[in-house]
Amino acid sequence: MSLTLRPGVCATDTADGMVLLDEVTGRYWQLNRTAAIILRSLVDGAEPPDTVRALCEAYPRLTAERADADTASITRALTEARLVVPV
């Protein structure tokens, strides 16, 4: 499932990952590098298995099982925070 940022949410890369700002509420979220890779991948149109592969390439010691769990967890958290919507 690919994602897109909800209207009114903007993303900015940082040295340590990414920051998301909800321009309506003024709330912001700081994503670490792993979460930023996941979000970028899914927003760029990748499916979760592609995102898992991207994480494993970025972090060679990471297992596919852990990458899959991280992808699911970040996707769920961003969706529950209403920062992203499925495409």
Backbone torsions as a table, in degrees:
resi	resn	phi	psi	omega
1	MET	NA	115.5	175.0
2	SER	-77.3	157.4	-178.8
3	LEU	-125.4	162.7	168.6
4	THR	-137.6	152.1	175.8
5	LEU	-66.6	140.4	176.4
6	ARG	-65.4	144.2	176.0
7	PRO	-54.2	136.2	-178.0
8	GLY	93.2	-0.4	176.8
9	VAL	-111.7	128.1	177.2
10	CYS	-120.1	153.4	-177.3
11	ALA	-121.5	141.2	176.6
12	THR	-135.6	128.4	176.4
13	ASP	-70.1	145.7	175.3
14	THR	-128.5	172.9	178.7
15	ALA	-61.6	-29.8	-176.5
16	ASP	-105.7	5.1	-179.4
17	GLY	153.4	-108.2	-174.6
18	MET	-160.6	153.2	173.4
19	VAL	-121.8	135.0	175.0
20	LEU	-111.0	134.9	178.9
21	LEU	-121.3	125.5	171.5
22	ASP	-88.1	105.8	-174.7
23	GLU	-68.7	-17.6	179.1
24	VAL	-78.7	-47.9	-175.9
25	THR	-93.5	-19.5	-176.3
26	GLY	82.6	1.1	178.8
27	ARG	-79.6	148.6	175.6
28	TYR	-134.9	156.9	-179.0
29	TRP	-128.7	136.5	176.2
30	GLN	-103.1	124.3	179.2
31	LEU	-104.1	137.7	175.1
32	ASN	-75.4	179.3	-176.2
33	ARG	-60.4	-41.3	-179.8
34	THR	-62.4	-48.8	179.6
35	ALA	-62.9	-36.5	178.8
36	ALA	-65.7	-41.2	177.0
37	ILE	-61.5	-43.7	180.0
38	ILE	-61.3	-50.8	-178.0
39	LEU	-62.3	-47.9	179.6
40	ARG	-56.7	-45.2	-178.4
41	SER	-60.8	-49.2	-177.7
42	LEU	-69.1	-35.8	177.2
43	VAL	-70.1	-30.1	177.9
44	ASP	-77.8	1.1	174.7
45	GLY	102.3	1.9	179.3
46	ALA	-71.9	152.9	173.2
47	GLU	-91.3	161.5	-178.8
48	PRO	-50.5	-42.1	178.8
49	PRO	-61.7	-34.8	176.4
50	ASP	-67.2	-37.3	178.9
51	THR	-66.1	-40.7	176.9
52	VAL	-59.4	-44.8	178.3
53	ARG	-62.3	-41.6	178.9
54	ALA	-61.4	-40.9	177.8
55	LEU	-64.7	-43.0	-179.4
56	CYS	-65.9	-31.8	175.7
57	GLU	-70.9	-39.6	-179.7
58	ALA	-71.4	-32.4	-177.6
59	TYR	-129.6	85.0	-174.2
60	PRO	-55.5	-26.4	-179.3
61	ARG	-83.2	-7.6	-178.8
62	LEU	-77.4	132.4	177.3
63	THR	-80.4	155.2	177.8
64	ALA	-62.0	-35.1	179.5
65	GLU	-64.0	-44.1	179.7
66	ARG	-68.1	-40.6	178.4
67	ALA	-62.3	-39.4	178.2
68	ASP	-65.2	-43.9	178.7
69	ALA	-64.1	-42.1	178.6
70	ASP	-63.5	-42.3	179.3
71	THR	-61.7	-45.7	179.3
72	ALA	-64.0	-42.4	-178.2
73	SER	-65.3	-45.8	-179.5
74	ILE	-67.0	-42.0	178.7
75	THR	-59.7	-45.5	179.6
76	ARG	-62.8	-46.1	-178.0
77	ALA	-64.1	-43.3	179.6
78	LEU	-66.9	-36.2	178.6
79	THR	-69.4	-44.8	179.9
80	GLU	-64.9	-30.8	177.3
81	ALA	-80.0	-1.7	179.6
82	ARG	60.9	37.2	177.0
83	LEU	-95.0	-25.0	-179.7
84	VAL	-132.0	160.7	174.0
85	VAL	-135.9	150.8	178.4
86	PRO	-66.8	149.8	176.5
87	VAL	-97.5	NA	NA
